[in-house]
Amino acid sequence: MVDLTRRNLMEVSVAAALGASVTGVASAADPDDPDTPLAPHVDGELKRFSSTALGAEVTGPFVFDEGSLLYSLQHPSRDNPAPYDEAGIGYFSGFQFEFDGSNDDFDELSTPQTNAEQQTVRGADGEFTFLARAHEAINGGTEELGVVQTPDGENITTDAFAGTQYGDAAYNPDCNQFVPTTADSTEGYLFTNWENSPGNVSRIPISRTDDGEWEADLENAINIANTEPMRELGGTRINCYGDLSPWTTMLSSEENYAHPRVSLAATVGDIVEAGTGKGRRGAHEFWNRPNPSAIQGAVDDYYGDEAWGIQGYWAMTGVEFLAYYLGADPVDQGADGNTTEPIGDVYPNPYRYGYHVDIRKPAADTPQPVKYYVMGRAAWEAPDIQSDKKTVYGCSDGDSKGIYKFVADEPIDSHDDPMDVAGTLYAPKVTNEEAARELPPAAIDLELEWLELGRATNREVEAWIAEYDGITQTDYLETHAETDWETDLETALEEADKAVIEHGNQDYITDEEIIRWANQYEATGPDGVDPELRRVPFLETRAAAKEIGATIEFNKAEGVDSVDGAGPGDYVYFAISELNDDLSAEEGYEGVGDVQLERVDGGVVYRAELEADFNVSELEPVIVGPDASDPAAVADDALINVDNVLVIDDGRVLCCEDADQFGRSYSNDCLYVYEPPENDFPGRPAEQPGRHAEHPGRGRGRGKDDNDD
């Protein structure tokens, strides 16, 4: 546990890092958001590098070997002046990080105050220069950048198809990873996630000119979603952040927010005990409902004042567009966009979405994607594969989600066929929850043990998933309603909805199967469960983890990363965008979760030191955001709602925002650079303050050999 006295003594340096106004400034009196001690707080230095255009979040950061910084302009306001009114990908021309471990390589950027400053992308140094923008013609003019097509080559947009869409087509570029094709890393492919449903990963050839600028070859760019290998996987949905694997491939994470089968803190056991799912059902149970995203409105109508929030219902938008991506015939739609005819020919299997996707053979004419089903199904924001090539940490975004660990039996890239990857999936358990209740979040390290959920091969999990192929929207009605839907669709749909609410969706894994798995797990351990139940923790990862008491109550686990080539003694950083709801002790949530911390709406960045076996067992808070009620004097210079984190080669951490702005004087998201207090980048002299001699490997840069394989 971190010593509270040491934390207090550090407040002077914290104020220097965040701005002199931080220490000693009280938040506005608000009984719903009381002051949390040491919030905001930074152990080290935090420095603003960029503010993005109004409406956009800072996402998809990538730093090239020579130090250039790139990120995505995701969903900017359409009211911004061109070119900042359209999504795109750009880099800061004229700036390179020096990789000396110090934030002295740039002067801090001021807060954006004028309209002109708020409606553009600003950097402390260099000029934001677009490499590519959404909808530009690519692949010889046959595609638009970021836009997914049907098997017949028709763009899937609301202009061409009726129904709901998860985000405007090509409006949400996210993760960027560069795979070099030359020894000097001046040429290669830029892979970019597009956070939509259907999801997408684009590949753009880029190169660095003799004068140090980057150029894109859009003529030869492709949308990998429109290739046969990706379509054969079922495609992807909501491709969020990701990582560059140790074997130099793009890892794209599916942030499938629609995966919760129970809402928020509820468990399947709660439903079985109550004899009804009323008040507890989550979005997954309505996946194959006609017009699935309308379930919230239906529940509101059915139950009135007793209605509840269907967690993840909004992320069901785009599921029917995903069916059209797979080749389904479009059905008739009502004037309000509601489905008036269920899809009965081709429909996506829910268990095929919510995984880390490895884009193998990245430089081939047609890359070969593979999904790591064995790593669990979640709303994955990102993975972080360690240098042992076996240990993977992943974070699942959303309320009452969490972090997970997977450990492969052998190095993941050692298999000729990735379907042969085998390993064990784990969920965390915070073991010092009593101490956590006594101290503010900035003053307590969370101690972890990892609960084994199960072991399988990637091939086994895919076979379990395949058992649910072929289930369509007509099955939802025919399985759960007595009325013939072809005669009276409205009545049949209400009957089916209420049956699913009461007893669960019988087309997929049932409540009873999850409870049987949990009971057998408690009696015999994960290796003793019946063979047909081994699928449960891999296909219903969050529900299974809850049933065995794992700490699945982190709110919006938005990022995880470590320096490339990290080893024992290095840090893994975990970004938790909000510290509230089930993880807090606020009124209305007492006793809901295992861990009861004081509320920090601004979020927390934790770090965990890698042990000899690449395990982590303690989360140390190094950046704590502000309270929601903090005034501009505090909130303007604090990290709020951290999203992506990227550890660069000298051990510094880029921290991106997807923020509620709280008391800020501006409405833009920013990118900050965090310098740890004992950054021991080997290029820094040993006698220089901050050198951490106990761990000479901590914070090292990536060696050239790390990506040779």
Secondary structure, DSSP 8 states (H G I E B T S, - for coil): ---HHHHHHTHHHHHHHH-TTSTT------TTS---TT-SEESSEEEEEEE--TT-EEEEEEE-TT--EEEEEES--TTS-TTTTS-EEEEEET-----SS-GGGS-------SHHHHTS-EESSSEEEEEEETT-EEGGGTEETT--B-TTS-B-STTTS-S--BSSTT--EEEEEEEE-STTSSEEEEEEEE-SBS-EEEEEEEEE-TTS-EEE-GGG-EEGGGSHHHHHTT--S-EEEEEE-TTS-EEEEEB-TT--SB-TT--HHHHHHHT--TTTB-GGGGTTSSSGGGHHHHHHHHHGGG----TTGGGGTTHHHHHHHTT-----B-TTS-BSS---S----GGGSSSEEEEESTTSSS-EEEE-GGG--SBEEEEEE-TTSSEEEEEE-STTBEEEEEEESS-GGG-SSGGG-EEEEEEEEES-HHHHTTS-GGG--EEEEEEEEEEEEHHHHHHHHHTTTT--HHHHHHHH-SS-TTT-HHHHHHHHHHHHHHH--TTSS-HHHHHHHHHHHHHH-GGGS-GGGTTHHHHSHHHHHHHTT----BEEEEEEEE-TT--TT-EEEEEEEEB-GGGB-STT-TTTSS--B--BTT-EEEEEE--TTS---EEEEEEE---TT--HHHHTTS--SEEEEEE-TTS-EEEEE----TT-SS---EEEEEE-TT---TTS-TTSTT--TT-TTTT----GGGG--
